[in-house]
Amino acid sequence: MLEFKSILVPYDGSIHAKRALTQAISLMECTKEAKLYIATISNPINDSDMSALDLACKAESTTDDSIHCNDGDLKEAEKMIPSHVNYQLLFELGEPVPMILYLAGMVHADLIVMGSRGRSALKSLLLGSVSASILRQAKCPVFIVK
């Protein structure tokens, strides 16, 4: 059986991301001493609530811990995680594909578990799917959940 030590789950609150997180948690049940990393990436240029400058200023003026705690998607994801699962929440600003790849390297992920689609299905049709890009570029196995 495969033993994963570090599993990264990009999480955007979509139904596919919720399914991916559920699958990752199931994988965690089968491994020893594994750690789950749940990452939300906010693209400030596409954020409808704030301008890029506003987000950058907010990120600059707060500590890393407060940035991690203020994200709604991460709070939602955290509620799904059983108490016995070792996990860490990650929040980053940037383009999703390069940031997911960066985080995978940073946490030494030996598996990325992600949904087949995110919240912006129309954008993925026009620009290409984030999951397809991660599948092509990741240096570790990628588990795509429908």
TAJO-V297942 format. One record per run of one state. SS is the DSSP state (A for helix, B for strand, O for the rest). FROM is the first residue (numbers start at 1). TO is the last residue. If there is no record, write none. Layout:
ss | from | to
SS | FROM | TO
SS | FROM | TO
This chain:
ss | from | to
O | 1 | 5
B | 6 | 10
O | 11 | 14
A | 15 | 29
O | 30 | 34
B | 35 | 42
O | 43 | 51
A | 52 | 61
O | 62 | 63
A | 64 | 70
O | 71 | 71
A | 72 | 80
O | 81 | 86
B | 87 | 93
O | 94 | 95
A | 96 | 106
O | 107 | 110
B | 111 | 115
O | 116 | 120
A | 121 | 127
O | 128 | 129
A | 130 | 137
O | 138 | 140
B | 141 | 145
O | 146 | 146
